[in-house]
């Protein structure tokens, strides 16, 4: 269903996107910002991703705050970011459906219940996510569900902004 934490290859002089955790928005929306950097300077020591991947915070409280995003518009289609992300490359899953699963209370509660590490630095391991059960309806149904959830999340974001 996913390739988890894939790796990228590029020439060292290629411009790519760099996404620190602070550049991923909390909540139900799907926004982030990147900084442009040369691949050779950032290709090691960070989490790799590409356009169409889903990045999900693995550390508390960022995970609970729903810091997750579909990556798109990256320079040359690739980038890296904070090591506090798990990256999912969908194989036969609608990317928006996948994102909404990662923002769901079900996913977050499963992760929080399995955190490891010290208080303030608790993380969810890749193994917990690999063994999680995800309902996968046919692709047309995934798209229909994602569209309906998008409308609800947009309303939730408006409510949160007005508080």
Beta strands, then each sheet from edge to edge (+ up, - down):
strand 1: 2-4
strand 2: 15-19
strand 3: 35-38
strand 4: 47-50
strand 5: 54-57
strand 6: 68-70
strand 7: 78-81
strand 8: 85-90
sheet 1: 1+ 8- 5+ 6-
sheet 2: 3+ 2- 7- 4+
end
